[in-house]
Amino acid sequence: MSVVRVRACVAVLLATSACSSSPPDRWTEPMTGMQFVRIPAGEFVMGSPADEPGHQDNETLHRVRLSKPFYLTVTEVTRRQWDAMMPPANVSSDPDLPVVNVNWFELNAFFEKLSTFRAGRYRLPSEAEWEYACRAGTTTPYSTGATLTTEQANYNGEFPLPGQARGQNRGSILKAGSFPPNAWGLRDMHGNAWEWTADPLCPYPEGTSTDPAPTCDAPLKVIRGGSWRFNADSARCALRYTHNPQDRGDSLGFRVVLERP
């Protein structure tokens, strides 16, 4: 590294990735406090086998290749983080709860505001990105293995799937990040709040797909991850559920992808 380059790095106190040969593994957006973790590029098998409890016909197994790394928020976006950018969306005494009751269109305004303050593109994850991040290298129904307990996630445990134990029904949403992270440091990918994705509900492609884009113009948008209102089936990595993009719900939130330049 040249003397000029060294001095430039010292001048910014080594605070940015400009002085490093690789991006940081984690990054905090200073306006909102949203914490991002870097998700590596890679391949995985998307969907679920026919014998997985809860399997749906639209979960056909297929291989997906994601060619670029991306950053994803560690938790669902909170009310505090939303209010830092937008008019308050919820009346609540606890700003650390996930923001809910925001529709798919309102999220675009949130991303546009973020992009005016920081370099990079903010957006919803694609279905493939979401499932890849949820699995964090696993191939089981949950990142926790074949089963998921209500000590590991916030969902309605009164209606267990075959082979699963009955658990709690807390009856409400909990603070973002209340449960242990998966292997990639992401919290609450299972349960707590459903999460919007960028994609409409389209049939999965056949064969291997690289950076898959929507193949149809279906009116329904895919949501992922389950919620405190739904049972363990909703929280499976592969489960595809939908809402109209104009819909709101008290268990429907989101997390953010950042593509850093």
Buried (B, 14 or more C-beta within 10 A) or exposed (E): EEEEEEEEBEEEEEEEEEBEEEEBEEBEBEEBEBBBBBBEEEEBBBBBEEEBBBBBEBBBBBEBBBEEEBBBBBBBBBBBBBBBBBEEBBEBEEBBBBBBBBBBEBBBEBBEBBBEEBEBBBBBBBBBBBBBBBBBEBEBBBBBEEBBBBEBBBBBBEBBBEEBEEBEBBEEBBBBBBBEBBEBBBBBBBBBBBBBBBBBBBEBBEEEBEEBEBEEEBEBBBBBBBBBBBBBBBBBBBBBBBBEBEBEBBBBBBBBBBEBE
